[in-house]
């Protein structure tokens, strides 16, 4: 790989097209924020001839300047597609955000791709491989996705490339570090005054050739006598690593017997091992110098993608059923097969409208045809299920701000579809006379609440539409209209996710909203028995109001709700007014009797009362019932109840102690731990919801991005006295403002 530069002129000014799945490569770039993924995509596009030497497409824009939110956030917040052409292949480069809050975009990229490039920054040294990146590596390993590693920032960093590749071998290789080895070693240029010697070229370990990028264009040179001895140890280890993965079991014996294995056999076995996902080469890359044509290592990387990564033909499609759940045969990547495509991303353009990024797994998608939209099982997050026909608008390939028209999108390829008004991320597109539904990919559960309210009446009128469009774009966000607290809550993955949601509402959809404190659904209950009289007697001329009722109240076990018992004898309260008393009691219980929270888990017994033949009425006895409950509450203690969640935290073993200590500090009760996987522990605890509002953020910090958790409502429990008093004081302060 990487012995000869590809001089194809690229795809400047036109859409890159593919005639058959075997000429397509779908690659997602993975790495934490700041690792250099977007810069690497631009460097690859320059080498492939898709952009000019200034890194611009023909309209003068750059590949990365089309999203204003990303500019303001100064980080990638969404999955982007850059198609380039190299060696007769169309390469769909999927640049996934590296920040943990946008893991939903990363998961979409993994769904659309057939291989992954893990980008590691040499400038970040010890932190080059973040915990979240390791989790993604494990996800790829679980499904057998081929992976390679690219070390960036070698042009500026003071680093030891050998040490960094050893770190990658230990972290990514696991039990087999020899499955993660470099294909090249950097050639260092003259040392600068600060002592740093930037990489100016690469030495091919298999070919023993020097690829010099110092002029901004790749040149091939033979090594001198001083360079060869420096690469022999790394070369021998690489050859042994390749042979260990070879399907030819005799190759290792021949090698150990002293036979010189020919270069073609080694390269063929290397490419097969990479495509199988059993060997993970480490490469180096850097952007071109100003005015240069090629960045360091970009030719080698493009060659690896085209020759070592699998085609869509080699990757199985997701399982499919009919929308009614009937199983269907597995799909093949056949342009002439039944249409089955999936929306992996949804965005909104102020001029074009809704744009859907689609991966076609089977069949061929064409403009202006009618397709069936099925999906997608996320109704709990504010995304309705779909089972409708829609007409496809234009097909195009995105390229920076440009939209390059496509006349079709065959199986294995990716394209953007305009004006699908109903379809959302995760939905399946299929033939209208043969509807299909693909098994959805796993979405992370949003666990950080953001309560919002419209700033004005005009914003309130636009809020529901803006929220619907926001939910259509982002399936990792859950929209909740909380009936207990009467708040609109957006459940997000983290603070950066929150910021992007607010910015999109304000700037993209024109809805001005304010973030407000998130309320937890508290409850009230009686601490002891009580009795009281509700007296509602008014006479001011004309028809009066007369109702008196005597009640007894007693607490019940948690989860009992409100019980109403009638023990009136002798007709003290006429039968027709007993339901009125109950209605008044339940209405007052819903409003609360102490701190304004719903009253639960009590039995109210109506024991006596009085009525008037003329002035008694339904309304009067409702009022009397409510007054009686309030009077009873004034004569006893009222306990505040708080919701408690069952929390499960999955962390590496080294963080179990800090996690358990942190949960205890949140008034949590650890109920057990268990070994979930090698090196992973599951901690189970009951924690008050008041204490875990920001746990999604805090756990990420505590575990260096390696911890995950889920939560589920368990019950309401009595709140400690000191906490309850603090809540009452806060409510009193708000009511007196």
C-alpha positions in Angstrom: 0.0 0.0 0.0 1.1 3.5 -0.7 3.8 2.7 -3.2 2.5 4.9 -6.0 0.6 8.2 -5.9 -2.8 8.4 -7.5 -3.0 11.4 -9.9 -6.8 11.3 -10.5 -8.0 14.9 -10.9 -10.8 14.4 -8.3 -14.3 15.6 -8.5 -14.1 19.4 -8.5 -17.3 20.9 -9.6 -19.3 17.8 -10.0 -20.8 15.0 -7.9 -18.7 12.0 -7.4 -20.7 9.0 -8.7 -20.4 5.2 -8.4 -21.6 2.7 -11.0 -21.3 -0.4 -8.8 -21.0 -1.1 -5.0 -17.5 -2.6 -5.4 -16.2 0.9 -6.3 -17.6 2.5 -3.1 -15.9 2.9 0.3 -17.8 4.3 3.3 -15.5 5.4 6.1 -16.3 7.2 9.3 -13.7 9.3 11.1 -13.7 8.8 14.9 -11.8 10.6 17.6 -12.3 13.0 20.4 -12.7 16.7 20.0 -9.5 18.4 18.8 -7.9 15.3 17.4 -7.9 16.7 13.9 -10.6 14.8 12.0 -12.0 17.7 10.0 -8.5 18.9 9.1 -7.7 15.4 8.0 -10.8 15.3 5.8 -9.8 18.5 4.1 -6.3 17.2 3.6 -7.6 14.1 1.9 -9.9 16.1 -0.3 -7.0 18.3 -1.3 -4.9 15.2 -2.2 -7.8 13.7 -4.2 -8.2 16.9 -6.1 -11.6 17.8 -4.7 -10.5 21.2 -3.4 -7.8 23.6 -4.5 -4.5 24.4 -2.8 -6.2 26.9 -0.5 -8.5 24.2 0.7 -11.5 25.7 -1.1 -14.1 24.4 -3.5 -14.8 26.3 -6.6 -17.3 28.7 -5.0 -14.6 29.8 -2.6 -16.1 28.2 0.5 -14.3 25.6 2.6 -15.6 22.1 3.4 -16.1 23.0 7.1 -17.5 26.5 7.0 -21.1 25.8 6.0 -22.6 25.4 9.5 -22.8 28.7 11.6 -23.5 26.8 14.8 -20.2 24.9 14.5 -18.3 28.2 14.0 -19.9 29.7 17.1 -19.4 26.6 19.1 -15.9 26.1 17.7 -16.4 22.3 17.6 -18.1 19.8 15.2 -21.6 19.2 16.4 -23.0 17.1 13.5 -22.1 14.4 11.1 -20.9 15.7 7.8 -20.3 13.9 4.5 -17.5 14.6 2.0 -17.3 12.4 -1.1 -14.0 12.2 -2.9 -12.6 10.0 -5.7 -9.4 8.0 -5.6 -8.1 5.1 -7.5 -11.3 4.6 -9.4 -13.3 4.5 -6.2 -15.8 6.8 -4.6 -14.9 7.4 -1.0 -17.6 8.7 1.3 -15.8 10.4 4.2 -18.1 10.8 7.2 -16.7 13.3 9.7 -18.3 12.5 13.1 -18.2 14.9 16.1 -15.7 13.9 18.8 -17.4 15.5 21.7 -19.3 13.1 23.9 -22.5 15.1 23.8 -22.9 14.4 20.1 -22.5 10.6 20.3 -25.8 10.2 18.5 -24.2 11.7 15.4 -21.3 9.3 15.8 -23.6 6.4 16.0 -25.3 7.5 12.8 -21.9 7.6 11.2 -21.1 4.1 12.3 -24.4 2.9 10.9 -23.7 4.5 7.5 -20.1 3.4 7.3 -18.4 0.1 6.5 -15.0 0.9 8.2 -13.7 3.4 10.7 -10.6 5.6 10.9 -9.7 6.4 14.5 -7.9 9.7 14.6 -5.4 10.2 17.4 -3.6 13.5 18.0 0.1 13.4 18.7 -0.2 16.9 20.2 -2.4 15.5 23.0 0.2 12.9 24.1 -1.1 11.1 27.2 -4.7 12.1 26.5 -4.4 11.1 22.8 -6.9 8.2 23.3 -9.9 9.4 25.3 -12.1 7.1 27.3 -15.0 7.8 25.0 -12.9 6.8 22.0 -12.1 3.5 23.6 -15.8 2.8 24.1 -16.4 3.4 20.4 -13.5 1.1 19.5 -15.2 -1.6 21.5 -18.5 -1.0 19.7 -16.8 -1.4 16.4 -15.1 -4.6 17.6 -18.4 -6.0 18.7 -19.8 -5.9 15.1 -16.5 -6.7 13.4 -16.1 -3.3 11.7 -12.6 -2.8 10.2 -10.6 -0.1 11.8 -7.3 1.7 11.2 -5.6 4.4 13.3 -4.3 7.7 12.0 -1.9 9.8 14.1 -2.2 13.5 13.3 -0.4 16.7 14.3 3.0 15.2 13.6 3.9 18.5 11.9 3.6 20.5 15.1 3.9 18.2 18.1 6.8 17.4 20.3 6.1 13.7 20.5 7.5 10.2 20.2 5.7 8.4 17.4 7.0 5.0 18.6 5.7 5.7 22.1 2.3 6.7 20.7 1.9 3.6 18.6 2.8 1.5 21.6 0.0 3.3 23.6 -2.4 2.6 20.7 -1.4 -1.1 20.7 -1.9 -1.4 24.4 -5.3 0.3 24.4 -6.8 -0.8 21.1 -5.0 -4.2 20.8 -6.1 -5.5 24.1 -4.8 -9.1 24.4 -3.1 -8.8 21.0 -1.0 -5.6 20.8 0.7 -6.9 17.6 -2.7 -6.5 15.8 -2.1 -2.7 16.0 1.2 -1.8 14.3 2.5 1.1 12.1 2.8 0.7 8.4 5.3 3.7 8.2 7.7 5.6 10.4 7.9 9.4 10.2 11.0 11.0 8.7 12.0 14.0 10.8 13.1 17.2 9.2 15.7 19.7 10.4 15.5 20.6 14.1 13.9 24.1 14.7 15.4 26.5 17.3 12.9 25.3 19.9 14.3 21.8 19.5 11.3 20.4 17.6 11.9 18.5 14.4 8.7 18.2 12.4 7.9 15.2 10.3 8.6 15.8 6.6 8.1 12.3 5.2 7.4 8.7 5.8 9.4 5.5 5.5 7.4 2.5 4.2 8.2 -0.4 6.5 7.3 -3.1 3.9 8.7 -1.4 0.8 11.7 0.2 2.5 11.0 3.4 0.5 11.1 7.0 1.6 8.0 9.2 0.7 9.2 12.8 1.0 6.4 15.4 1.5 8.7 18.3 2.3 8.1 20.1 -1.0 4.3 19.9 -0.6 4.1 17.1 -3.1 4.8 13.5 -2.5 8.2 12.2 -3.9 9.5 8.7 -3.7 13.2 8.3 -2.8 15.4 5.3 -2.0 16.6 5.2 1.6 20.2 6.0 2.5 22.5 3.6 4.4 21.7 5.3 7.8 18.0 4.9 7.5 17.6 1.2 6.8 18.9 -0.1 10.2 16.5 2.2 12.0 13.4 0.5 10.6 14.4 -3.2 10.7 12.9 -3.9 14.2 9.6 -2.2 13.3 9.6 -3.9 9.9 10.2 -7.4 11.3 7.4 -6.9 13.9 5.0 -5.7 11.2 5.8 -8.7 9.0 5.2 -11.1 11.9 1.9 -9.3 12.8 0.7 -9.6 9.2 1.7 -13.3 8.9 0.0 -14.1 12.2 -3.3 -12.9 10.6 -2.7 -14.7 7.3 -5.0 -17.4 6.1 -2.0 -19.3 4.9 -1.0 -21.3 8.0 2.4 -22.3 6.4 3.5 -18.7 6.0 4.7 -18.3 9.6 6.8 -21.5 9.4 8.4 -20.4 6.2 9.2 -17.0 7.6 10.7 -18.4 10.8 12.7 -20.8 8.7 14.4 -17.9 7.1 12.4 -17.6 3.9 12.1 -14.0 2.6 8.3 -13.6 2.0 7.6 -11.6 -1.2 6.2 -8.2 -0.9 3.0 -8.9 -2.9 2.0 -11.8 -0.5 2.6 -9.5 2.5 0.5 -6.7 1.0 -2.3 -9.0 -0.1 -2.5 -10.6 3.4 -2.3 -7.2 5.0 -5.3 -5.9 2.9 -7.3 -9.0 3.7 -6.6 -8.8 7.5 -7.6 -5.1 7.5 -10.9 -5.9 5.6 -11.7 -8.7 8.1 -11.2 -6.3 11.0 -8.4 -8.5 12.6 -5.5 -6.2 11.9 -5.5 -2.4 12.6 -2.6 -0.5 10.9 -1.4 2.8 12.3 -0.7 5.6 9.8 0.5 9.1 10.1 -1.0 12.2 8.5 -0.7 16.0 8.4 -2.2 18.8 6.3 -0.2 20.2 3.4 1.9 23.3 3.9 0.4 26.5 2.4 0.4 26.1 -1.4 1.2 22.4 -1.2 -0.7 19.7 -3.2 -0.6 16.9 -0.8 -0.5 16.5 3.0 1.9 14.1 4.8 0.6 10.6 4.6 -2.6 11.4 2.7 -1.7 9.3 -0.3 -0.9 6.3 1.9 -4.2 6.7 3.7 -6.3 7.0 0.6 -4.6 3.9 -0.8 -5.3 2.0 2.4 -9.0 3.0 2.2 -9.4 1.9 -1.4 -7.3 -1.3 -1.1 -7.7 -2.4 2.5 -11.2 -1.3 3.6 -14.2 -3.4 2.6 -16.7 -2.5 -0.1 -20.4 -2.4 0.9 -20.7 -5.9 -0.7 -18.7 -7.3 2.2 -20.8 -5.8 5.0 -24.1 -7.3 6.0 -27.2 -5.0 5.8 -29.3 -4.5 9.0 -32.1 -7.0 9.5 -35.4 -6.1 7.9 -39.1 -6.9 8.5 -42.3 -5.6 7.1 -43.8 -2.6 9.1 -46.2 -5.2 10.7 -43.2 -7.2 12.0 -43.1 -10.1 9.5 -39.5 -11.2 9.0 -38.0 -10.8 5.5 -34.9 -12.5 4.0 -31.6 -10.7 4.5 -30.8 -8.0 2.0 -27.9 -8.1 -0.4 -26.1 -5.0 -1.6 -27.7 -5.2 -5.1 -28.6 -2.1 -7.1 -31.3 -4.2 -8.8 -32.7 -5.6 -5.5 -35.7 -4.3 -3.5 -35.2 -0.7 -2.3 -34.1 -0.4 1.3 -32.5 2.8 2.5 -32.2 4.4 5.9 -32.1 8.0 7.0 -29.0 8.4 9.1 -29.3 12.1 9.6 -31.8 15.0 9.3 -31.0 18.7 9.0 -32.9 21.8 8.1 -31.8 24.3 5.5 -33.4 27.8 5.5 -33.7 27.7 1.7 -34.1 24.0 0.8 -36.1 22.8 3.8 -35.6 19.5 5.4 -32.6 17.5 4.1 -32.2 13.8 4.8 -28.8 12.0 4.6 -29.6 8.5 3.3 -27.6 5.3 3.1 -28.9 2.9 0.5 -28.4 -0.7 1.5 -30.3 -2.4 -1.4 -31.8 -1.3 -4.7 -31.4 2.2 -6.3 -32.9 5.5 -5.1 -33.9 7.9 -7.8 -35.2 11.5 -7.8 -38.9 12.3 -8.0 -40.0 8.7 -7.2 -42.6 7.9 -4.5 -41.3 5.8 -1.6 -42.7 4.3 1.5 -41.5 5.7 4.9 -41.5 3.4 7.8 -40.3 4.0 11.4 -39.1 4.2 13.9 -39.9 3.3 17.5 -38.9 6.5 19.3 -42.4 7.7 20.3 -41.2 8.0 23.9 -38.8 10.8 22.7 -41.4 12.8 20.9 -40.9 11.1 17.5 -44.0 9.7 16.0 -44.0 6.4 14.2 -44.4 6.6 10.4 -46.1 4.5 7.9 -46.7 6.8 4.9 -45.8 7.4 1.3 -43.7 10.4 0.3 -42.3 11.8 -2.9 -38.6 12.2 -3.0 -37.2 15.5 -4.2 -33.8 16.1 -5.6 -30.8 13.8 -4.9 -27.5 15.5 -4.3 -24.1 15.0 -2.7 -23.1 17.7 -0.2 -19.8 19.4 -0.6 -19.3 22.3 1.8 -22.1 24.8 1.0 -22.6 23.2 -2.4 -25.3 20.7 -3.4 -24.1 18.6 -6.3 -26.9 16.9 -8.2 -27.1 13.1 -8.5 -29.3 11.2 -10.9 -29.4 8.1 -8.7 -27.9 6.5 -5.6 -27.1 2.8 -5.9 -26.9 0.2 -3.1 -23.9 0.9 -0.9 -23.8 4.7 -1.6 -24.9 7.8 0.3 -26.9 10.8 -0.8 -28.9 13.7 0.5 -32.6 13.8 -0.2 -34.5 17.0 -0.2 -38.1 17.8 1.0 -39.0 14.6 2.8 -41.5 16.3 5.0 -42.5 13.4 7.3 -39.4 11.2 7.4 -37.0 11.5 10.3 -33.7 10.0 11.4 -33.9 6.3 11.7 -36.8 5.8 9.2 -36.6 3.3 6.4 -37.3 4.2 2.8 -38.6 1.4 0.6 -40.7 0.7 -2.4 -44.3 1.8 -1.9 -45.6 -1.6 -3.0 -43.1 -3.5 -0.9 -42.7 -1.6 2.5 -39.8 -2.6 4.7 -38.6 -1.7 8.1 -34.9 -1.9 9.2 -33.9 -2.8 12.7 -33.0 0.6 14.3 -29.6 1.2 15.8 -29.1 1.9 19.5 -29.6 5.5 20.5 -28.0 6.8 23.7 -30.5 7.7 26.4 -30.6 11.5 27.1 -30.4 12.0 30.9 -29.7 15.7 31.4 -32.9 17.8 31.6 -33.3 21.3 30.1 -36.6 23.1 31.1 -37.5 25.9 28.7 -40.3 28.5 28.4 -41.2 30.8 25.5 -40.0 34.4 26.0 -43.2 36.0 24.6 -46.7 35.1 23.4 -45.4 35.2 19.8 -42.7 32.7 20.7 -45.2 30.5 22.5 -47.2 30.2 19.3 -44.1 29.1 17.4 -42.6 26.9 20.1 -44.4 23.6 19.3 -43.4 23.8 15.6 -39.8 24.6 16.5 -39.6 21.7 19.0 -41.1 19.3 16.4 -38.4 20.3 13.9 -35.7 20.0 16.5 -36.9 16.5 17.5 -37.0 15.5 13.8 -33.3 16.4 13.5 -32.0 14.9 16.7 -33.3 11.4 17.8 -31.0 11.6 20.8 -33.1 14.3 22.3 -36.3 13.5 24.2 -39.1 16.0 24.3 -41.3 15.9 27.4 -44.5 17.9 28.3 -44.4 17.1 32.0 -48.0 16.9 33.3 -46.9 17.1 37.0 -44.7 20.2 36.8 -46.3 21.7 33.7 -42.8 22.3 32.2 -41.5 21.7 28.7 -38.4 19.7 29.1 -35.7 18.8 26.6 -33.7 15.8 27.8 -30.2 16.1 26.4 -26.9 14.3 26.5 -24.8 17.1 28.0 -24.3 20.8 28.4 -22.9 21.3 24.9 -25.9 19.4 23.5 -28.1 21.8 25.5 -26.4 24.8 24.1 -26.8 23.6 20.5 -30.5 22.9 21.1 -31.1 26.4 22.4 -29.1 27.9 19.6 -31.0 26.0 16.9 -34.4 27.0 18.4 -33.4 30.7 18.6 -31.4 31.2 15.4 -32.6 28.4 13.0 -36.2 28.3 13.9 -36.7 31.8 15.2 -38.1 30.8 18.7 -36.8 32.8 21.6 -36.8 30.7 24.7 -35.3 30.9 28.2 -33.9 28.1 30.2 -35.6 27.8 33.6 -34.8 25.6 36.7 -36.0 22.0 36.1 -38.6 20.9 38.6 -38.8 17.5 40.1 -42.3 16.1 40.7 -42.6 16.1 44.5 -45.6 14.9 46.5 -47.1 15.5 49.9 -48.7 13.1 52.4 -50.0 13.2 55.9 -47.6 12.3 58.7 -50.3 11.2 61.1 -54.0 10.9 61.5 -56.1 14.1 61.6 -59.8 15.1 61.7 -61.4 18.4 60.6 -64.6 20.1 59.7 -65.1 22.0 56.4 -67.7 24.7 56.8 -68.9 26.7 53.9 -71.9 28.9 54.9 -72.6 32.1 53.1 -75.8 34.2 53.2 -75.7 37.5 51.4 -79.3 37.9 50.1 -80.9 35.7 47.6 -79.8 32.1 47.1 -77.2 31.2 49.8 -74.5 28.5 50.1 -74.6 25.9 52.9 -72.4 22.9 53.3 -70.7 21.3 56.3 -68.7 18.1 56.3 -66.6 16.3 58.9 -63.7 14.1 57.7 -61.0 11.9 59.2 -57.7 11.5 57.3 -55.1 8.8 57.8 -51.9 8.0 56.0 -51.6 4.9 53.7 -48.7 2.9 52.5 -46.7 4.3 49.5 -48.4 3.9 46.2 -51.9 3.8 47.6 -53.1 7.1 46.1 -56.2 8.7 47.4 -59.0 6.6 49.0 -62.4 8.2 49.8 -64.7 6.4 52.2 -68.3 7.3 53.0 -69.4 6.5 56.6 -72.2 9.1 56.9 -75.3 7.8 58.7 -78.8 9.1 59.1 -78.6 11.3 55.9 -76.5 14.0 57.6 -75.1 14.6 54.1 -77.6 13.9 51.4 -76.6 11.1 49.1 -76.5 13.3 46.0 -73.8 15.5 47.7 -71.4 12.8 48.8 -69.7 12.7 45.3 -69.4 16.4 45.6 -67.5 16.2 48.8 -65.2 13.6 47.2 -64.7 15.8 44.2 -63.7 18.7 46.4 -61.3 16.5 48.4 -59.6 15.1 45.3 -59.4 18.6 43.7 -57.7 20.0 46.8 -55.4 17.0 47.0 -54.2 17.6 43.4 -53.4 21.2 44.4 -51.6 20.2 47.6 -52.1 21.3 51.2 -48.7 22.5 52.3 -46.1 23.3 49.7 -48.2 23.1 46.6 -47.4 19.5 45.5 -50.1 16.8 44.9 -51.3 15.0 48.0 -51.0 11.2 47.9 -51.3 8.0 49.9 -54.2 9.0 52.3 -57.6 7.7 53.2 -60.3 10.4 53.6 -63.4 9.2 55.5 -66.5 11.4 55.5 -68.1 10.8 58.9 -70.7 13.5 59.3 -72.0 16.8 58.0 -75.0 19.2 57.7 -77.0 20.5 54.8 -79.8 23.0 54.1 -82.9 22.1 52.1 -82.5 25.3 50.0 -79.0 26.6 50.1 -77.0 23.3 49.8 -75.6 22.6 46.4 -72.9 20.6 44.5 -70.6 23.6 44.4 -71.0 24.3 48.2 -70.1 20.7 49.2 -67.1 20.7 46.8 -65.9 23.8 48.6 -66.6 22.3 52.0 -64.7 19.1 51.1 -61.7 21.1 50.0 -61.8 23.3 53.2 -62.0 20.2 55.4 -58.9 18.7 53.8 -56.9 21.9 54.3 -58.1 22.2 57.9 -57.0 18.6 58.6 -53.6 19.3 57.1 -53.2 22.3 59.5 -53.6 20.1 62.5 -50.9 17.5 61.7 -47.5 17.2 60.1 -47.2 17.0 56.3 -44.3 15.1 54.8 -42.8 15.9 51.5 -42.2 12.9 49.2 -39.5 12.9 46.6 -39.1 10.6 43.6 -36.3 8.0 43.9 -34.7 6.4 40.8 -33.1 3.1 40.4 -29.7 4.0 38.9 -27.3 1.6 37.2 -23.7 2.9 36.6 -21.3 1.0 34.4 -17.7 2.0 34.9 -14.2 0.6 34.6 -13.1 -1.1 37.8 -10.7 1.7 38.8 -13.6 4.2 39.1 -15.9 2.0 41.3 -14.7 3.6 44.6 -15.1 7.2 43.5 -18.5 6.5 41.9 -19.9 4.8 45.1 -18.6 7.6 47.2 -20.2 10.2 44.9 -23.5 8.3 45.0 -23.5 8.3 48.8 -22.9 12.0 48.8 -26.0 12.4 46.7 -28.1 10.6 49.5 -28.0 7.5 47.4 -28.1 3.9 48.8 -25.8 1.5 47.0 -27.7 -1.8 46.7 -25.2 -3.9 44.9 -22.3 -4.3 42.5 -21.5 -6.9 40.0 -18.9 -7.7 37.4 -20.5 -6.8 34.0 -17.5 -7.6 31.8 -13.7 -7.9 32.1 -12.5 -4.7 33.8 -16.1 -3.3 34.0 -18.3 -3.1 37.1 -22.0 -2.3 37.3 -23.0 -0.3 40.4 -26.7 -0.3 41.4 -28.1 2.3 43.7 -31.3 4.1 44.7 -30.8 7.8 44.4 -33.3 10.8 44.9 -34.0 12.5 41.6 -33.3 15.8 43.2 -29.7 14.8 43.4 -29.0 13.4 39.9 -30.2 16.3 37.7 -26.6 16.9 36.5 -25.3 13.4 37.0 -24.8 12.9 33.2 -22.2 15.7 33.3 -20.7 14.8 36.7 -20.2 11.1 35.9 -18.4 12.0 32.7 -16.0 14.1 34.6 -15.6 11.6 37.4 -14.9 8.7 35.1 -12.9 10.6 32.4 -15.7 9.9 29.8 -15.7 6.1 30.4 -18.8 5.8 32.6 -22.4 5.2 31.5 -25.6 5.1 33.5 -29.3 4.7 33.2 -32.1 5.5 35.5 -35.7 4.4 36.1 -38.3 5.8 38.4 -38.8 3.5 41.4 -41.0 5.2 44.0 -41.6 8.3 46.1 -40.1 8.4 49.5 -40.3 10.7 52.5 -37.7 13.5 52.2 -35.3 14.2 55.1 -36.6 17.0 57.3 -33.7 19.4 56.6 -34.1 19.0 52.9 -37.9 19.4 53.1 -37.5 22.6 55.1 -35.1 24.0 52.5 -37.7 23.2 49.7 -40.4 24.9 51.7 -38.3 28.0 52.3 -37.5 28.2 48.5 -41.2 27.9 47.6 -42.1 30.6 50.2 -39.4 33.0 48.8 -40.7 32.5 45.2 -44.3 33.1 46.3 -43.5 36.4 48.1 -41.5 37.9 45.2 
